[in-house]
Amino acid sequence: MAKKKGEGFQSAAGLIRYFDAEDEKALKLSPWLVIALIIATVVILEYLTMFYPAG
């Protein structure tokens, strides 16, 4: 089978256009907020497993 040469660029251009359009409506979170939420989740889960063990 022969491959089409321009196929990769066209599909990449469509993805770029899609993500640019969705970016305006997306929920914007600071990277530091995401890190803080992850750390808080880990701390809460560790606390719960320490004081409320399974079984």
C-alpha positions in Angstrom: 0.0 0.0 0.0 1.2 3.5 -0.8 1.1 6.2 1.8 -0.1 9.7 1.2 2.5 12.3 1.8 0.4 15.2 3.1 -1.8 13.3 5.4 0.1 13.9 8.7 0.2 17.7 8.3 -3.5 18.0 7.6 -4.5 15.9 10.6 -2.2 17.9 12.9 -3.6 21.1 11.6 -7.1 19.9 12.4 -6.0 19.0 16.0 -4.4 22.4 16.5 -7.6 24.1 15.3 -9.7 22.0 17.6 -7.6 22.7 20.7 -7.4 26.4 19.9 -11.2 26.5 19.7 -11.7 24.6 23.0 -9.1 26.6 24.9 -11.3 29.7 25.2 -14.1 27.8 27.0 -11.9 25.6 29.1 -11.6 25.8 32.9 -8.3 27.4 33.6 -6.4 26.2 36.7 -3.0 27.4 37.9 -0.3 24.6 37.9 0.4 25.4 41.6 -3.3 24.9 42.4 -3.2 21.4 40.8 0.0 20.5 42.7 -1.6 21.8 46.0 -4.8 19.7 45.3 -2.7 16.6 44.7 -0.7 17.1 47.9 -3.8 17.7 49.9 -5.4 14.5 48.5 -2.3 12.5 49.4 -2.3 13.9 52.9 -6.0 13.3 53.5 -5.7 9.7 52.2 -2.6 9.0 54.4 -4.5 10.4 57.4 -7.5 8.2 56.7 -5.4 5.1 56.3 -3.5 5.8 59.4 -6.5 6.4 61.7 -9.1 4.2 59.9 -7.3 1.1 58.7 -9.1 -1.4 56.4 -10.4 -4.6 58.0 
